[in-house]
């Protein structure tokens, strides 16, 4: 008997057929697991219960977190828009470098890291917090398809949009179901080498590429859906120009030059920790080579403060969207370059900016705590026990304010240094003192305070007593 509570309840699953002797075949992802009675599939979250497939992770998530759309390698849709990120348990792949292994590997997930949610509670939470977009992300949304589709459909009915961030190892009929409810697909391609997929991810390349083509084909046929791709460059595995350029060439042959591509920095994690983080110089080189090959919008991801995360007009090189960390400022004029009027394919679905980031007056007398960003670790998650108002103010190292005071009410949210001067953030809380978790980069979802990841030669300063992450 499974002794973790989160595994003991389930909901009926879709995307399966019966085969002989009460066995079932799951056809949600191209692994097509044949599952015997009382057993689970490869992902660990789809179980044969009395000859029918059940979803063991329906409505079971890691803490839902307020972030910004840039976290999901989406740069050409509502820059700076706040999103509500939802991750779950399990994964249909098994990358040895997984940046979210504590939740993606279901056998490792502990009860205290699981939140119980319903489609209604997620939508209400987004409405209460003025959030206009849900993001299905982290471990991988493929393995909770039923919950994703139920919630996304309800969200849509309330005017809330949906973003799907995935490695996209998924079958065509499941993609068709997603195309009915998703507004954005951000697909993480691990490599253009099938052998890499088989060895390192335990998946296959071809279904991923076919899935991307399916989404792109739907867009060409009029679906109101946005697509971006990213390519994680893993040290010692695919951090060479020959490999990175394959992604650019494939996009030029199968998609078009305006689909954005992100070359994303890796941090050592899970079973692959004996290497350094990806060299930022390589990511810059890969970006330049992909632009020279013909792509118009190529970005470097997970490197704080690089100009290569800005958007430039491909005609006259004018800066049209400036980004630092997760902050974005648009200089577009009616969707075009302000200098040469070349149209820039960045969708702006809302006329008004989000209410969430409006400046606030700081009430007097609130207790406060300080979190200092350490070296290259420039982001953090702030978690509260209850959804109380929490005010924050970025500061220089000397305590001078940077920007205005802002307010969040979410249970958990991400803060990222918005400028080179902002080296710390002061949190003014109205409830119990919050917890702060360091976030290594945007793909990373820490689940315990003491989690530390190898930064090796990056010389991250030690945590001093007055900087302790707690
Ligand atoms: S979703 Fe899970 S159970 Fe279904 S085929 Fe993929 S790995 Fe197997």
Boltz pocket constraint, residues with backbone or C-beta under 6 A from the ligand:
constraints:
  - pocket:
      binder: B
      contacts: [[A, 26], [A, 27], [A, 28], [A, 29], [A, 30], [A, 31], [A, 32], [A, 33], [A, 40], [A, 41], [A, 42], [A, 43], [A, 44], [A, 45], [A, 46], [A, 91], [A, 92], [A, 142], [A, 143]]
      max_distance: 6.0
